[in-house]
Amino acid sequence: MSVIAVIDYGMGNLHSVAKALECVAPDQKVLVTHDADIIRAADRVLLPGVGAIRDCMQAMRDTGVADLVKDICHDRPFLGVCVGMQALLEHSSENNGVDTLGIFPGQVKRFANHQVDDHGLTMKVPHMGWNQVQHTLDHPLWHGIPDQSRFYFVHSFYADPHPMSQVAGLCTYQTPFAAAIARENIFATQFHPEKSSDAGLQLLRNFTRWSGNA
């Protein structure tokens, strides 16, 4: 039986995403764990995250997850979610600036205040709710998901990776931003697939069947 490890470092939507994985992959074992040996032995790994990046990065470093992720993220299907995606970049401007894992080149920036939409209405920060995602890569994790499907977002900061060839999905909240990034066996989303109804469950289902080849 294949094993999916959901990394528990004290921060993140652990049990909701684990339940969603169990729903779409009843033939696989889903483990919420901080045990490095179990994570290293897992067939697939998911890195969740919610809250402030400073707290997430501190928890990752304190628990050894930061070094562990750097070691194992290149050799098996790996999925980052929300702050788990932002942590994969080099630096975030949140909390007066925080260095992150540096697995993807790029920065995490805050949405500007006082942006207005096409009707002249002020756009609130955080960006919260359903929004469309444009597929910018033909990736296995998009299979069975129509382009411009809606996913659920909750965030004040957004990923700005470089080069843009690593952006797998684009969303616009007045500012276009990376809703998903991908390279080789790594895929990550700013949105919460476990809260994104059928499209989100399909993405998680695709992850549980993905070989890690783009």
PyRosetta script that sets phi, psi and omega in degrees:
from pyrosetta import init, pose_from_sequence

init()
pose = pose_from_sequence("MSVIAVIDYGMGNLHSVAKALECVAPDQKVLVTHDADIIRAADRVLLPGVGAIRDCMQAMRDTGVADLVKDICHDRPFLGVCVGMQALLEHSSENNGVDTLGIFPGQVKRFANHQVDDHGLTMKVPHMGWNQVQHTLDHPLWHGIPDQSRFYFVHSFYADPHPMSQVAGLCTYQTPFAAAIARENIFATQFHPEKSSDAGLQLLRNFTRWSGNA")
pose.set_psi(1, 129.0)
pose.set_omega(1, 177.8)
pose.set_phi(2, -68.7)
pose.set_psi(2, 150.1)
pose.set_omega(2, -178.4)
pose.set_phi(3, -118.3)
pose.set_psi(3, 131.7)
pose.set_omega(3, 172.3)
pose.set_phi(4, -110.1)
pose.set_psi(4, 120.5)
pose.set_omega(4, 178.5)
pose.set_phi(5, -98.6)
pose.set_psi(5, 123.9)
pose.set_omega(5, 171.4)
pose.set_phi(6, -99.0)
pose.set_psi(6, 114.3)
pose.set_omega(6, -171.5)
pose.set_phi(7, -72.6)
pose.set_psi(7, 124.5)
pose.set_omega(7, 178.4)
pose.set_phi(8, -104.1)
pose.set_psi(8, 106.3)
pose.set_omega(8, 174.4)
pose.set_phi(9, -120.5)
pose.set_psi(9, 21.2)
pose.set_omega(9, 176.4)
pose.set_phi(10, 90.6)
pose.set_psi(10, 0.4)
pose.set_omega(10, -179.3)
pose.set_phi(11, -136.3)
pose.set_psi(11, 132.5)
pose.set_omega(11, 172.0)
pose.set_phi(12, 133.1)
pose.set_psi(12, 166.7)
pose.set_omega(12, -179.8)
pose.set_phi(13, -86.9)
pose.set_psi(13, 62.1)
pose.set_omega(13, -167.0)
pose.set_phi(14, -64.4)
pose.set_psi(14, -53.4)
pose.set_omega(14, -168.9)
pose.set_phi(15, -78.7)
pose.set_psi(15, -30.8)
pose.set_omega(15, 177.4)
pose.set_phi(16, -68.0)
pose.set_psi(16, -40.7)
pose.set_omega(16, 179.0)
pose.set_phi(17, -72.5)
pose.set_psi(17, -33.9)
pose.set_omega(17, 177.0)
pose.set_phi(18, -65.3)
pose.set_psi(18, -41.7)
pose.set_omega(18, 178.2)
pose.set_phi(19, -63.3)
pose.set_psi(19, -39.5)
pose.set_omega(19, 178.4)
pose.set_phi(20, -64.0)
pose.set_psi(20, -41.5)
pose.set_omega(20, 177.3)
pose.set_phi(21, -63.8)
pose.set_psi(21, -41.4)
pose.set_omega(21, 178.0)
pose.set_phi(22, -61.9)
pose.set_psi(22, -35.4)
pose.set_omega(22, -180.0)
pose.set_phi(23, -65.6)
pose.set_psi(23, -43.5)
pose.set_omega(23, -174.5)
pose.set_phi(24, -88.7)
pose.set_psi(24, -13.4)
pose.set_omega(24, -178.3)
pose.set_phi(25, -137.5)
pose.set_psi(25, 67.0)
pose.set_omega(25, -178.7)
pose.set_phi(26, -65.8)
pose.set_psi(26, -14.3)
pose.set_omega(26, 179.8)
pose.set_phi(27, -90.3)
pose.set_psi(27, 1.4)
pose.set_omega(27, 179.1)
pose.set_phi(28, -118.1)
pose.set_psi(28, 155.8)
pose.set_omega(28, -179.6)
pose.set_phi(29, -96.1)
pose.set_psi(29, 122.9)
pose.set_omega(29, -180.0)
pose.set_phi(30, -104.9)
pose.set_psi(30, 122.0)
pose.set_omega(30, -178.0)
pose.set_phi(31, -121.4)
pose.set_psi(31, 122.0)
pose.set_omega(31, 170.1)
pose.set_phi(32, -88.4)
pose.set_psi(32, 115.1)
pose.set_omega(32, -168.3)
pose.set_phi(33, -153.5)
pose.set_psi(33, 151.8)
pose.set_omega(33, 170.4)
pose.set_phi(34, -110.4)
pose.set_psi(34, 2.0)
pose.set_omega(34, -176.5)
pose.set_phi(35, -73.7)
pose.set_psi(35, 115.2)
pose.set_omega(35, -175.8)
pose.set_phi(36, -60.8)
pose.set_psi(36, -36.3)
pose.set_omega(36, -179.0)
pose.set_phi(37, -66.4)
pose.set_psi(37, -41.2)
pose.set_omega(37, 178.3)
pose.set_phi(38, -66.0)
pose.set_psi(38, -42.6)
pose.set_omega(38, -179.8)
pose.set_phi(39, -64.7)
pose.set_psi(39, -43.0)
pose.set_omega(39, 179.3)
pose.set_phi(40, -63.3)
pose.set_psi(40, -31.1)
pose.set_omega(40, -177.6)
pose.set_phi(41, -87.3)
pose.set_psi(41, -9.7)
pose.set_omega(41, -174.9)
pose.set_phi(42, -69.5)
pose.set_psi(42, 151.7)
pose.set_omega(42, 178.5)
pose.set_phi(43, -79.4)
pose.set_psi(43, -31.8)
pose.set_omega(43, 178.7)
pose.set_phi(44, -139.4)
pose.set_psi(44, 150.8)
pose.set_omega(44, -177.4)
pose.set_phi(45, -134.1)
pose.set_psi(45, 137.6)
pose.set_omega(45, 175.7)
pose.set_phi(46, -120.5)
pose.set_psi(46, 131.2)
pose.set_omega(46, 177.7)
pose.set_phi(47, -109.7)
pose.set_psi(47, 107.1)
pose.set_omega(47, 178.4)
pose.set_phi(48, -89.0)
pose.set_psi(48, -176.5)
pose.set_omega(48, 175.2)
pose.set_phi(49, 171.6)
pose.set_psi(49, 135.0)
pose.set_omega(49, 171.6)
pose.set_phi(50, -139.9)
pose.set_psi(50, 162.0)
pose.set_omega(50, 176.3)
pose.set_phi(51, 91.2)
pose.set_psi(51, -161.4)
pose.set_omega(51, -175.3)
pose.set_phi(52, -77.0)
pose.set_psi(52, 139.1)
pose.set_omega(52, -177.5)
pose.set_phi(53, -63.8)
pose.set_psi(53, -34.3)
pose.set_omega(53, 179.2)
pose.set_phi(54, -59.2)
pose.set_psi(54, -45.5)
pose.set_omega(54, -179.3)
pose.set_phi(55, -67.6)
pose.set_psi(55, -39.8)
pose.set_omega(55, 179.4)
pose.set_phi(56, -63.5)
pose.set_psi(56, -46.6)
pose.set_omega(56, -178.8)
pose.set_phi(57, -66.2)
pose.set_psi(57, -37.6)
pose.set_omega(57, 178.1)
pose.set_phi(58, -64.0)
pose.set_psi(58, -42.2)
pose.set_omega(58, 178.6)
pose.set_phi(59, -65.0)
pose.set_psi(59, -39.4)
pose.set_omega(59, 177.9)
pose.set_phi(60, -62.4)
pose.set_psi(60, -41.4)
pose.set_omega(60, -178.8)
pose.set_phi(61, -71.7)
pose.set_psi(61, -40.8)
pose.set_omega(61, -178.5)
pose.set_phi(62, -64.3)
pose.set_psi(62, -34.0)
pose.set_omega(62, -176.8)
pose.set_phi(63, -93.4)
pose.set_psi(63, -3.7)
pose.set_omega(63, -177.7)
pose.set_phi(64, 83.0)
pose.set_psi(64, 2.5)
pose.set_omega(64, -178.1)
pose.set_phi(65, -66.8)
pose.set_psi(65, -34.2)
pose.set_omega(65, -178.5)
pose.set_phi(66, -57.3)
pose.set_psi(66, -51.5)
pose.set_omega(66, 179.4)
pose.set_phi(67, -68.4)
pose.set_psi(67, -35.9)
pose.set_omega(67, 180.0)
pose.set_phi(68, -62.9)
pose.set_psi(68, -45.1)
pose.set_omega(68, 179.9)
pose.set_phi(69, -61.6)
pose.set_psi(69, -42.1)
pose.set_omega(69, 178.3)
pose.set_phi(70, -60.6)
pose.set_psi(70, -33.6)
pose.set_omega(70, -178.7)
pose.set_phi(71, -74.4)
pose.set_psi(71, -40.8)
pose.set_omega(71, -167.5)
pose.set_phi(72, -105.2)
pose.set_psi(72, -7.5)
pose.set_omega(72, -172.3)
pose.set_phi(73, -75.2)
pose.set_psi(73, -10.2)
pose.set_omega(73, -174.7)
pose.set_phi(74, -99.5)
pose.set_psi(74, -3.6)
pose.set_omega(74, -170.8)
pose.set_phi(75, -125.8)
pose.set_psi(75, 16.3)
pose.set_omega(75, 177.6)
pose.set_phi(76, -162.7)
pose.set_psi(76, 164.2)
pose.set_omega(76, 175.5)
pose.set_phi(77, -58.0)
pose.set_psi(77, 127.5)
pose.set_omega(77, -173.8)
pose.set_phi(78, -134.2)
pose.set_psi(78, 130.3)
pose.set_omega(78, -178.4)
pose.set_phi(79, -125.7)
pose.set_psi(79, 125.6)
pose.set_omega(79, 172.9)
pose.set_phi(80, -105.1)
pose.set_psi(80, 144.2)
pose.set_omega(80, -177.5)
pose.set_phi(81, -130.4)
pose.set_psi(81, 129.3)
pose.set_omega(81, 175.1)
pose.set_phi(82, 58.8)
pose.set_psi(82, -117.7)
pose.set_omega(82, 177.8)
pose.set_phi(83, -63.3)
pose.set_psi(83, -24.5)
pose.set_omega(83, 173.2)
pose.set_phi(84, -63.4)
pose.set_psi(84, -25.6)
pose.set_omega(84, 171.7)
pose.set_phi(85, -78.4)
pose.set_psi(85, -47.8)
pose.set_omega(85, -178.3)
pose.set_phi(86, -59.1)
pose.set_psi(86, -34.1)
pose.set_omega(86, -179.1)
pose.set_phi(87, -65.4)
pose.set_psi(87, -19.7)
pose.set_omega(87, -178.9)
pose.set_phi(88, -76.0)
pose.set_psi(88, -17.1)
pose.set_omega(88, -179.6)
pose.set_phi(89, -81.5)
pose.set_psi(89, -172.2)
pose.set_omega(89, -172.6)
pose.set_phi(90, -88.3)
pose.set_psi(90, -35.0)
pose.set_omega(90, -171.3)
pose.set_phi(91, -158.9)
pose.set_psi(91, 143.0)
pose.set_omega(91, 174.5)
pose.set_phi(92, -119.8)
pose.set_psi(92, 141.4)
pose.set_omega(92, 177.8)
pose.set_phi(93, -81.2)
pose.set_psi(93, -5.8)
pose.set_omega(93, 179.4)
pose.set_phi(94, -66.4)
pose.set_psi(94, 150.8)
pose.set_omega(94, 177.5)
pose.set_phi(95, 56.6)
pose.set_psi(95, 39.9)
pose.set_omega(95, 178.5)
pose.set_phi(96, 67.4)
pose.set_psi(96, 17.8)
pose.set_omega(96, 175.7)
pose.set_phi(97, 104.2)
pose.set_psi(97, 120.8)
pose.set_omega(97, -178.6)
pose.set_phi(98, -137.4)
pose.set_psi(98, 128.0)
pose.set_omega(98, 173.1)
pose.set_phi(99, -74.6)
pose.set_psi(99, 136.2)
pose.set_omega(99, -178.6)
pose.set_phi(100, -112.7)
pose.set_psi(100, -160.3)
pose.set_omega(100, -166.3)
pose.set_phi(101, -75.6)
pose.set_psi(101, -24.7)
pose.set_omega(101, 176.3)
pose.set_phi(102, 73.9)
pose.set_psi(102, 24.6)
pose.set_omega(102, 178.8)
pose.set_phi(103, -79.1)
pose.set_psi(103, -33.1)
pose.set_omega(103, 172.2)
pose.set_phi(104, -114.9)
pose.set_psi(104, 136.9)
pose.set_omega(104, 173.3)
pose.set_phi(105, -69.8)
pose.set_psi(105, 140.1)
pose.set_omega(105, 177.7)
pose.set_phi(106, 139.2)
pose.set_psi(106, 175.0)
pose.set_omega(106, -173.8)
pose.set_phi(107, -122.9)
pose.set_psi(107, 161.2)
pose.set_omega(107, 171.8)
pose.set_phi(108, -113.3)
pose.set_psi(108, 124.7)
pose.set_omega(108, -173.9)
pose.set_phi(109, -121.3)
pose.set_psi(109, 160.9)
pose.set_omega(109, 178.8)
pose.set_phi(110, -92.7)
pose.set_psi(110, 142.2)
pose.set_omega(110, 171.1)
pose.set_phi(111, -60.6)
pose.set_psi(111, 139.1)
pose.set_omega(111, 178.7)
pose.set_phi(112, -68.4)
pose.set_psi(112, 143.1)
pose.set_omega(112, 173.8)
pose.set_phi(113, -73.5)
pose.set_psi(113, 156.4)
pose.set_omega(113, 171.7)
pose.set_phi(114, 66.2)
pose.set_psi(114, 22.4)
pose.set_omega(114, 169.6)
pose.set_phi(115, -69.5)
pose.set_psi(115, 151.0)
pose.set_omega(115, 179.2)
pose.set_phi(116, -122.8)
pose.set_psi(116, 150.1)
pose.set_omega(116, 179.3)
pose.set_phi(117, -86.9)
pose.set_psi(117, -173.2)
pose.set_omega(117, -175.9)
pose.set_phi(118, -67.3)
pose.set_psi(118, -12.9)
pose.set_omega(118, 178.9)
pose.set_phi(119, -101.7)
pose.set_psi(119, 6.0)
pose.set_omega(119, 179.3)
pose.set_phi(120, 81.6)
pose.set_psi(120, 10.7)
pose.set_omega(120, -179.6)
pose.set_phi(121, -90.7)
pose.set_psi(121, 141.4)
pose.set_omega(121, -179.9)
pose.set_phi(122, -66.8)
pose.set_psi(122, 133.7)
pose.set_omega(122, 179.6)
pose.set_phi(123, -92.8)
pose.set_psi(123, 125.9)
pose.set_omega(123, -175.1)
pose.set_phi(124, -76.2)
pose.set_psi(124, 149.1)
pose.set_omega(124, 169.7)
pose.set_phi(125, -120.0)
pose.set_psi(125, 122.8)
pose.set_omega(125, 17.4)
pose.set_phi(126, -78.2)
pose.set_psi(126, 159.4)
pose.set_omega(126, 167.4)
pose.set_phi(127, -73.2)
pose.set_psi(127, 113.3)
pose.set_omega(127, -173.4)
pose.set_phi(128, -135.8)
pose.set_psi(128, 126.2)
pose.set_omega(128, 176.7)
pose.set_phi(129, 125.1)
pose.set_psi(129, -161.7)
pose.set_omega(129, -174.0)
pose.set_phi(130, -89.4)
pose.set_psi(130, 138.1)
pose.set_omega(130, 177.8)
pose.set_phi(131, -150.3)
pose.set_psi(131, 155.4)
pose.set_omega(131, -177.7)
pose.set_phi(132, -80.6)
pose.set_psi(132, 147.0)
pose.set_omega(132, 177.6)
pose.set_phi(133, -122.9)
pose.set_psi(133, 126.7)
pose.set_omega(133, 177.3)
pose.set_phi(134, -91.7)
pose.set_psi(134, 128.3)
pose.set_omega(134, 175.9)
pose.set_phi(135, -73.1)
pose.set_psi(135, 125.1)
pose.set_omega(135, 177.4)
pose.set_phi(136, -111.5)
pose.set_psi(136, -7.7)
pose.set_omega(136, 172.0)
pose.set_phi(137, -131.0)
pose.set_psi(137, 144.9)
pose.set_omega(137, 171.2)
pose.set_phi(138, -83.2)
pose.set_psi(138, 92.7)
pose.set_omega(138, -171.3)
pose.set_phi(139, -118.2)
pose.set_psi(139, 145.3)
pose.set_omega(139, 179.3)
pose.set_phi(140, -55.5)
pose.set_psi(140, -28.8)
pose.set_omega(140, -178.6)
pose.set_phi(141, -75.1)
pose.set_psi(141, -11.0)
pose.set_omega(141, 174.4)
pose.set_phi(142, -91.1)
pose.set_psi(142, -6.7)
pose.set_omega(142, -174.1)
pose.set_phi(143, -60.1)
pose.set_psi(143, 133.6)
pose.set_omega(143, -179.6)
pose.set_phi(144, 79.5)
pose.set_psi(144, 4.7)
pose.set_omega(144, -179.9)
pose.set_phi(145, -116.4)
pose.set_psi(145, 114.1)
pose.set_omega(145, -179.8)
pose.set_phi(146, -60.7)
pose.set_psi(146, 142.7)
pose.set_omega(146, 172.9)
pose.set_phi(147, -56.9)
pose.set_psi(147, 145.7)
pose.set_omega(147, -179.3)
pose.set_phi(148, 70.5)
pose.set_psi(148, 19.0)
pose.set_omega(148, 172.1)
pose.set_phi(149, -65.0)
pose.set_psi(149, 155.4)
pose.set_omega(149, -179.2)
pose.set_phi(150, -94.9)
pose.set_psi(150, 138.8)
pose.set_omega(150, 176.5)
pose.set_phi(151, -129.5)
pose.set_psi(151, 164.1)
pose.set_omega(151, -174.3)
pose.set_phi(152, -99.6)
pose.set_psi(152, 126.7)
pose.set_omega(152, -177.0)
pose.set_phi(153, -118.6)
pose.set_psi(153, 146.6)
pose.set_omega(153, 166.9)
pose.set_phi(154, -147.1)
pose.set_psi(154, 100.2)
pose.set_omega(154, -178.8)
pose.set_phi(155, -166.8)
pose.set_psi(155, 148.8)
pose.set_omega(155, 174.7)
pose.set_phi(156, -104.6)
pose.set_psi(156, -15.5)
pose.set_omega(156, -177.7)
pose.set_phi(157, -119.7)
pose.set_psi(157, 149.9)
pose.set_omega(157, -176.4)
pose.set_phi(158, -135.4)
pose.set_psi(158, 153.1)
pose.set_omega(158, -178.8)
pose.set_phi(159, -82.3)
pose.set_psi(159, 137.6)
pose.set_omega(159, 175.5)
pose.set_phi(160, -127.2)
pose.set_psi(160, 77.9)
pose.set_omega(160, -175.8)
pose.set_phi(161, -80.2)
pose.set_psi(161, 156.1)
pose.set_omega(161, 175.4)
pose.set_phi(162, -136.5)
pose.set_psi(162, 132.0)
pose.set_omega(162, 3.3)
pose.set_phi(163, -80.4)
pose.set_psi(163, 165.6)
pose.set_omega(163, -179.6)
pose.set_phi(164, -66.4)
pose.set_psi(164, -14.8)
pose.set_omega(164, 178.4)
pose.set_phi(165, -63.5)
pose.set_psi(165, -14.7)
pose.set_omega(165, 178.5)
pose.set_phi(166, -92.9)
pose.set_psi(166, 1.5)
pose.set_omega(166, 175.5)
pose.set_phi(167, -83.7)
pose.set_psi(167, 121.9)
pose.set_omega(167, -179.4)
pose.set_phi(168, -96.9)
pose.set_psi(168, -21.4)
pose.set_omega(168, 179.4)
pose.set_phi(169, -152.1)
pose.set_psi(169, 139.4)
pose.set_omega(169, -179.9)
pose.set_phi(170, -114.9)
pose.set_psi(170, 142.2)
pose.set_omega(170, 173.5)
pose.set_phi(171, -131.6)
pose.set_psi(171, 157.6)
pose.set_omega(171, 178.4)
pose.set_phi(172, -126.2)
pose.set_psi(172, 124.7)
pose.set_omega(172, 168.9)
pose.set_phi(173, -125.3)
pose.set_psi(173, 72.7)
pose.set_omega(173, -166.2)
pose.set_phi(174, 64.7)
pose.set_psi(174, -49.2)
pose.set_omega(174, 172.7)
pose.set_phi(175, -93.9)
pose.set_psi(175, 127.6)
pose.set_omega(175, 172.6)
pose.set_phi(176, -67.1)
pose.set_psi(176, 139.5)
pose.set_omega(176, 179.6)
pose.set_phi(177, -146.5)
pose.set_psi(177, 163.1)
pose.set_omega(177, -179.4)
pose.set_phi(178, -76.6)
pose.set_psi(178, 112.8)
pose.set_omega(178, 174.9)
pose.set_phi(179, -85.4)
pose.set_psi(179, -21.1)
pose.set_omega(179, 178.0)
pose.set_phi(180, -153.0)
pose.set_psi(180, 144.7)
pose.set_omega(180, 175.7)
pose.set_phi(181, -127.7)
pose.set_psi(181, 154.9)
pose.set_omega(181, -177.8)
pose.set_phi(182, -154.8)
pose.set_psi(182, 145.1)
pose.set_omega(182, 171.3)
pose.set_phi(183, -159.6)
pose.set_psi(183, 124.8)
pose.set_omega(183, 178.0)
pose.set_phi(184, 51.8)
pose.set_psi(184, -117.9)
pose.set_omega(184, -174.7)
pose.set_phi(185, -92.6)
pose.set_psi(185, 8.3)
pose.set_omega(185, -177.2)
pose.set_phi(186, -109.8)
pose.set_psi(186, 134.3)
pose.set_omega(186, 173.2)
pose.set_phi(187, -135.7)
pose.set_psi(187, 143.0)
pose.set_omega(187, 179.9)
pose.set_phi(188, -147.6)
pose.set_psi(188, 147.0)
pose.set_omega(188, -177.1)
pose.set_phi(189, -127.3)
pose.set_psi(189, 141.2)
pose.set_omega(189, 171.7)
pose.set_phi(190, -75.9)
pose.set_psi(190, -34.8)
pose.set_omega(190, 179.3)
pose.set_phi(191, -76.1)
pose.set_psi(191, 168.3)
pose.set_omega(191, 178.4)
pose.set_phi(192, -99.1)
pose.set_psi(192, 103.3)
pose.set_omega(192, 179.7)
pose.set_phi(193, -63.5)
pose.set_psi(193, -32.8)
pose.set_omega(193, -177.7)
pose.set_phi(194, -69.4)
pose.set_psi(194, -13.6)
pose.set_omega(194, 177.8)
pose.set_phi(195, -110.3)
pose.set_psi(195, 9.6)
pose.set_omega(195, -170.0)
pose.set_phi(196, -109.2)
pose.set_psi(196, 32.9)
pose.set_omega(196, 172.1)
pose.set_phi(197, 54.4)
pose.set_psi(197, -143.4)
pose.set_omega(197, -171.7)
pose.set_phi(198, -63.0)
pose.set_psi(198, -40.9)
pose.set_omega(198, -178.8)
pose.set_phi(199, -64.1)
pose.set_psi(199, -40.8)
pose.set_omega(199, 179.1)
pose.set_phi(200, -67.7)
pose.set_psi(200, -40.7)
pose.set_omega(200, 177.7)
pose.set_phi(201, -65.8)
pose.set_psi(201, -35.2)
pose.set_omega(201, 176.9)
pose.set_phi(202, -65.3)
pose.set_psi(202, -39.5)
pose.set_omega(202, 177.7)
pose.set_phi(203, -62.5)
pose.set_psi(203, -43.1)
pose.set_omega(203, 178.2)
pose.set_phi(204, -65.7)
pose.set_psi(204, -38.9)
pose.set_omega(204, 176.6)
pose.set_phi(205, -60.9)
pose.set_psi(205, -43.8)
pose.set_omega(205, 177.7)
pose.set_phi(206, -60.1)
pose.set_psi(206, -40.6)
pose.set_omega(206, 179.0)
pose.set_phi(207, -61.2)
pose.set_psi(207, -41.6)
pose.set_omega(207, -177.6)
pose.set_phi(208, -69.6)
pose.set_psi(208, -14.2)
pose.set_omega(208, 179.2)
pose.set_phi(209, -109.4)
pose.set_psi(209, -3.5)
pose.set_omega(209, -173.5)
pose.set_phi(210, -77.2)
pose.set_psi(210, 134.8)
pose.set_omega(210, 178.4)
pose.set_phi(211, -80.8)
pose.set_psi(211, -15.1)
pose.set_omega(211, -175.6)
pose.set_phi(212, 100.1)
pose.set_psi(212, -1.4)
pose.set_omega(212, 176.5)
pose.set_phi(213, -92.4)
pose.set_psi(213, 129.9)
pose.set_omega(213, 179.5)
pose.set_phi(214, -80.6)
pose.dump_pdb("model.pdb")
